[in-house]
Amino acid sequence: MAIEGLTSRARKTTVPLVAVSEDGFEKWLSGQPARIKTWARASGFKARPGAISLLAAPDGALERVFLGLPSPTAKAPGTEEGALWAYAACPFGLPEGSYRLDRRVGAAHAGEAALGWALGSYRFTRYRKPDRAPARLVWPPNAGRPGVENAALATFLVRDLINTPAGDMGPSHLAAAARRLGRQFGARVSVITGARLLDRNYPAIHAVGRAAADPPRLIDLHWRPAGRRRAPMVVLCGKGVCFDTGGLDLKSTAGIKLMKKDMGGAAQALGLARMIMAAGLPIRLRVLIPAVENAVAGNAYHPLDVISTRLGLSVEVGNTDAEGRIVLADALAEACRARPDLLIDMATLTGAARVALGTDLPALFCNDDGLAEKTLAAGRRAEDPLWRLPLWAPYRDKLDSRVADINNISPGAYGGAITAALFLQEFVTNGTPWIHVDFMGWNETERPGRPEGGEAQGMRALFALIEKEFCA
């Protein structure tokens, strides 16, 4: 699949793009001819990050483009202030046409330029035609094209899945998307549907999804590279709540509006799986996605019901709107049966994480300090940051129940992201290296490379972690 904003062919009309860092602007300008100095003063160009300015030739044609980059020395570790997002402003900030970097740059910078341009060229076009084509960048010769394409196409997959309305992205559609991905990369995909979930001992998934017209499912993808039977095992679990009404604890009009995105964890699990399979990483991969719609009907589960789980723990339903952790409980219990070398779950799980960290910064929970630090470092390298929150054990008693082994919520309004993570930890076997990512999965505003709508958050960081841990 080609990326619309990148091209392999330079043309006679291809325009050079000059990238200048903000802190190096004055030095750069001092070495330019008088015409460029006059243009800079007249246009007010100061090379601020993401700023674009066009220079016309004497005949009126576009001669070259100038792009401001952030100052490398001023970049705060773990922030999104790198060159990647400056280049992301170009596909729709520039006129249609072909552009190239004006000089050969290092591989890291070339990769950032290409990936930023690719992410900036994305549009969701399933239901409407685009107004224009993005400007195209000629592939920088040392950009690491396979890795850039892999990251971009996986991100597009995640965005497309989340952006698709729930009427076209129910549990059956999500299963079909997993099957398509499996066929593309030679993975085996099985799906347990409806009442068969009870027969196979996935009662929590069934309880949450049984009221929907599109029955609940457990999607199970297995993949390994040829000849790697004894490779390390990584299991990914993704929350696949294709629409969340809140159940009988019904959401408000404002709260329900964006709930097509509540399968963002499943989308990101499939995107990360795509990255792993496309790169041919030497691991055994399993992806488990509990796919449900949390609907309201006569057979919906109730507040204060007690639900069985695959692990055998009973769960009192303190709130039917905290359903994601219930379906993940069965998936995590199954994941641990295989004794994975790494278990990762991803979920649009709590509003509390968004209150703590905002919508752009995913919350990372991890049961191993060394693994947590490696994950945070991977996020900084990939310009895909996460922020660690604690698995604070003293809060576990907030989940105590008088009638069941555990309640799915705590009684108060505080620490909700932590108590949700502690709930999930109950279903993770001791000694299993485990990462839980609680993220928004949605851009509330339009920014270069991050259009309003569905978003992968933390996926490139997790891929960088897995690649370094198991491929070094």
N, C-alpha and C positions, 0 to 999 in steps of 0.2 A: 504494500500500500504506500503510495507516494504522499509526501507532505506538501500541501498546496503552496506553502510559503517558501519552499526551498527548491532550487533547480540545479541541475548538473551542467547546464549550458550557459556560457557567457555569450552575449551578443554584442554587436557593434554599438548598440545603444545602452549597454550596461553602464550604470553610473557608479563611480567609486564612492565609497562611504568612508569618511575620515572620522575616527573615534578619538576623542580627546578627553583625558581625565580632568576633573574640576581643578585639582591642585596643580596640575601641570599645564594649565591653559596659558598662563602669561608667558611662561618660558617657550611654549610651542609657538605662540603668536609672534614673539619677538623674532623668530627665525623665518617668518613668512614674508612674501613679497608685499609691497605697499597695497596692492589691490585687495589682498585678503585682510590686511589690517583695517583698511577703510570699510570693507564689508562688515567685519566684526563690530566695529564701532557703530555703524549705521543700523545694523540689525539687532544689536544688544545681546548677541550670543556670548555667553559666559561659560559654556560647557557644563551647565548644571545637569545632574543625572537625568537622563531621559529626554533632555531638550534636543530638538531637531531644528536645523536651519538649512535652507536650500540656497545654493549659489548658482546663478545663471551665467551662462557663457555670453560673450558679446553678441551672438546671434539670437539670444533669447532661450536657447535650449538649456536643459538642466545639465550643469557641468559636473557638480559634485554635491555631496550631502555631508553635513557635519552632525555628529552625535555626541552629546555630553555623557561622560561616564563618571561614576562615583570615584572618589579618591581612595585608592587601595589602603593608604595609611590611616584613613579616617573610618574605615569600615569596622563596625562593632561586631565581635564574634557572634555568630548565630543569628544575625539579622538578615533581612532580604534586601540588602543594599548593594548587592554585587552587580557586575556588568550584565548578567543574564537578564535582569528585569529592565535595564535600559534598552537593550536590543529588542526586547519584547514590544516596545513602543513603536517599532518601525513598520511592521506589516500594514497597519492601517493609519499610521502617522505620516507615511510617505505616499506620494502618488503611485498609482499602479505602474509596474515596470520591473526591470531587472537591476539589481545592485550587487556590488561586490565589496569586500574589505579592501581598502586601498593599499594594504601592505600585508605581508605574511606575519602572522602573530603566533605566539606559542600555542601548543595544543590545548592547554587548559582554557585560554581565552577564546580560541577558535570554537571549542566545544560550547562554552557559555554563549557565544554569539549565535551559533546555530540553534541551540536548544531554546534560547530566549526568543529567537525569531519564529521558531516552530510553534512554541506555546502561544505566541502573540497572534499567530495566523488562524487559530482555532475559531470555528463558529458551529453552533448547533443548527443544522439545516434540515432536519427531518420534516418539518412542517411548513417551512417558508424558504423561498429562494433568497440568496444573499444579494445585497445591493451592489456589491463590487467584489473584485478579486483582491486578495492581499498583494502587497508588493513582495517580490521574490528576491531572496538572497542566493547568490551562487555559492554552492557549498565551499567553505574554506577547505583547502587541500588537506589540512591536518586536524580536522575537527573531530575525528573519531566517529565517523558517520554511523556505524552500527549501534553504538551506545546512545547517540543522540536520537536516532530513529526509534530505538527501543523505548527510551523514556518518554518521548513525545507521543508515540502511538498508544502506549499504555495509559498515559494521561487522557488522551482523547477517548479511549474506551471507558474510563471511569466517568468522565464528564458526560458522555453520551448516555450512559446507563442512568445516571442520576437525573439528568435533564428530562428524560422521557417520562411523560405523565403516568400516573399509576394505572390509568385505564389501559395503557399499552405496556406496562411493566409490572405485572402482577407476579406471583410466585411461579406460574407456568412460563411466563416470558423470561424471567431470570434464569430458570432452569434451561431454557432454550439457548440463552446467551452463553451459559457455561458449556453446553454441548458444542456450540459452534467453536468456542475457544479450544475445547478439547480436540475436536477434529483438526483444527489448524495446526496443532502442535503434537498430535499423536498421543494425547492423554486419554485415559479411561474415565468416563463420567457415568455415575449411576445416580438414580434419584428414587428416594422412598417417599411415597405420596399418600396423603389422607390417612385412612384407618390403618394402613400398613405401618404407620409410625408407631401405633400402639402395639402391633404385633412384634415389631422389632425393638421395642423398649425405648422409644423417644417420646414419653408422655408429655413433657413440658412443651415441646414444639407443637404437638397436636393440640394441647389445651389452648394455647394462645391463638392458633390459626383456624380452629375448627369452625368458627362462625362465618367465615368468608366463603363466597361463592367459588373462588379459586382456592382449592384445598391447600393446606400447608405441605411443605416438602423439606426434606433434607437432601441437599445437593452435595455430592461426594466426588471430587476429582483426584485422580492419582496419576502421577507422572514421574518418570525417571529417565535420565539419558541412557542411551544404549550401553550395555555392559557394566552398569554401575549398581549391581544388586546390593552391595554392602556400603553404599554411600550414606553419609549422614542424612537424617530425616528432618525436614522442616514442615510443620503443619500450620496452615493459615486458617483462621476462623473469621468469618465476616457476618455481622448482623444484617440479615436480609428482610427487614420489616418493610415490605413494599408500599404499604400505606399504614399510617398509625392514626386511627381516630381517637386514641386514648382508651378504647374499649368502653365499658360502662362508666368509667371515670372519664367522661367525654371531654375532649379538649375544647377550648374556646375557639371562636371563629379565627382569631388572630393566630392562635397556637396551632391550628390544624392546617393552615394554608400551605406550608412548605413541606408537609409530611410525605410527599413523594420522595424526598431525599433521605428518608429514614432507612433506606437500603444502601446507604453510602458505604457502610462497612463491607457489605458483600461486593459492591462495585470495586472497592479498593483492593479487596482480596483477589478478585479476578484480575485487576490491573497488575498487581504485584506478581501474581502467578504468570501472567503474560511476560513480564520482564524476565523472570527466572527461566521460563521455558525458551523464550527467544534467544537468550544469552547462552543457553545450554549449560547452566551451572551444574557442577558435579554433585548434585544432591538428589535425594528422593523427596518429592513434593506431594503433599496432600492438602486439599482445600475442602473445608467443611462449611457449608452455608445453610443455616436454618432460614428458609424462605417462607414468610407468612404475611398475611394481612391481618392487622389487629382490628377486626370489624365488630360491629354491633348487630346482634341478631338474637333470636330466642334461645339459642344454644351457646351464647357467649359465656366465657368464664366470668365469675363475679368477684367483687371485692370480698375479701376474707375467705374465699375458697382456699382449700389446701390442695396443692398440685404435687404429684409425684415427679421424680426426675430419674434420668438414666443412672445416676450415681447411687440412687436410693435415698437421698436426702429429701425430706418433705419441705415444701415452700408455702408459707402463708402469703396470700396475695394482699398486701397492704394497699396496693394501688394498681389497677389494671393498665395504667399508663406507664408503668415501669416494666414493660413486657420484653424489651430487648435483652435484658440480663437473664430473663427466664429461658428464652429460647437458646441463648448462648450457653446456658448451664449444661444442656444436653450435648451440645457440640463440643464443649471443652472436655466433658467427661469422656466422650468417645475419642477425642484427640489424644488424651493421655494414655489410653490403652496401648497405643503404639510406642510409648516411651520415646517421644521425639527428642532430638538434640536441641530443638528450639521450637517453641510454641508462641505464635503471635495471634492475638485477636484484635480486630479493628471494628469500631462501632461509633455511630452517632448516638452516644449513649445518654449524656446528661446535659441539661441546661446549666448545671452547677459548674461544669468545666468551662463553659463559655463565660459565665460570670467571673470566674477566677482569671482566665487567660485571654478572653476575647475570642473572636470568631476565626482569627487567622493562625492561632498558635495551638496545635494539638497538645493534649495532656498525655504524658507518658507515665505509665506505672510499670514497675518491674520488680521481680522478686530477687534480683541479683544486682548488687551495686556495680560490680565490674561490667556486667552486660549493659546496665543502664548508661554508664559513662561512655561505652563504645557506641551505643545508639545515638546519644546526644552528639558525639564527635562526628558520626556519619552524617547526621543532619546538617551540621555546620559545613562539612565538605560539599554536600550536595545542594547547599542553599535551600534546604527544606527542613526548617528547624522544628524541634519539639521542646517541650519543657516538662521536667519531671515533677510529679506530685507524689506524696508519700503513701505507701500502704500502711497507714498508721493503725497498728494493731489495737490500741485502746478503744478505737471507735467500733470495733467488731460487736461489742455488746449492744450497740444501737440497733442491730439487726435481730436481736433475740425475739423469739415468739413464744407465747404461752401454749400454743396448740400444735406447733410444727417445729422442725429442726431450725428453720431460719425464716425471716420475713424478707420480702423482696425490697422493702424500703425501710428507712429509719424514720422515727416519729417526728423529728424536727426538720428545720429548713437549712441547717448548716452542714457543710462537709459532704454534700451529696455526691460529688464525683468520687470522693474517697470511699464512702460506704458502698457505692456501686461497684467499685473495683474490689473491695473486700468481699462482696457477695460473689463475684466471679472467682476470686481466689479459692473459695470453698470447693470449687469443682476442678481445681488444678492439683494434680498429684504432687506431693512434697518432693523436691529435687528436680522437678521439670523446669528448665529455664523458660521463663514466661514473660512476655511483653504484652501489655494492654494499651491500646491507643484510643483515646476518646476524642473525637474530632468533629468539626462542624459539617464538613463536606459540602460547603456552599459559600460562594463569594457574594456578599450582600451588595457590593458596589462594583462598578466597572473600573478595572485598573489594567495597565499594560501587562499582557500575558496571563491575566487572571480575570476573565470576563465574568459578569454577573451570572450566577448559576452554579451548577454542580462542579465540585473541585476535588482533586486528589490532594491530600494533605498528609505528609509523612511517608508517602509511598516510596519516593526516591531515596529518602533517608534509610528506610528499611531494606531496600535493595542494596544500597551501599554497604550496610552492615552485613547482610548475608554474604555478599560477594567477598568481603574482606575476611569474614570469619571462616568460610568454608572453601575458599578458592585461592587463598594466599599460598 
